[in-house]
Amino acid sequence: MLEPLLGSTNAERALLFVSTRSEGYASEIAKYYGTDLYGVQKQLEKLENGGVLASRTVGRTRLYSLSPRYTFLPELKALLDKALTFYPQEDQERLTTVRRRPRR
């Protein structure tokens, strides 16, 4: 849906995933959408270099989130939230439901 605007399906997927779940890492995003890891990594890197995303390292994992310093952050969040409403209901629920196993 936002692919023509963002230039890539993986960029749309990465932004939508990070926006709805507040953070994510490359292999998690690639596994969720069933796409190749390399394309997702390149888009995340491109978005981070552009200042849209910020990353931090937790162990060996690089977590990405929307950058609070991004000038158009409120507008971007509004656009992504609006785009999410046009996805099928089951995709919306699957994307917004965060299921992680608790620690022992």
PyMOL commands that set and color helices and strands:
alter all, ss='L'
color gray80, all
select helices_A, chain A and resi 3-6+9-21+26-33+37-49+73-85+89-96
alter helices_A, ss='H'
color red, helices_A
select strands_A, chain A and resi 53-58+61-66
alter strands_A, ss='S'
color yellow, strands_A
deselect
rebuild
show_as cartoon
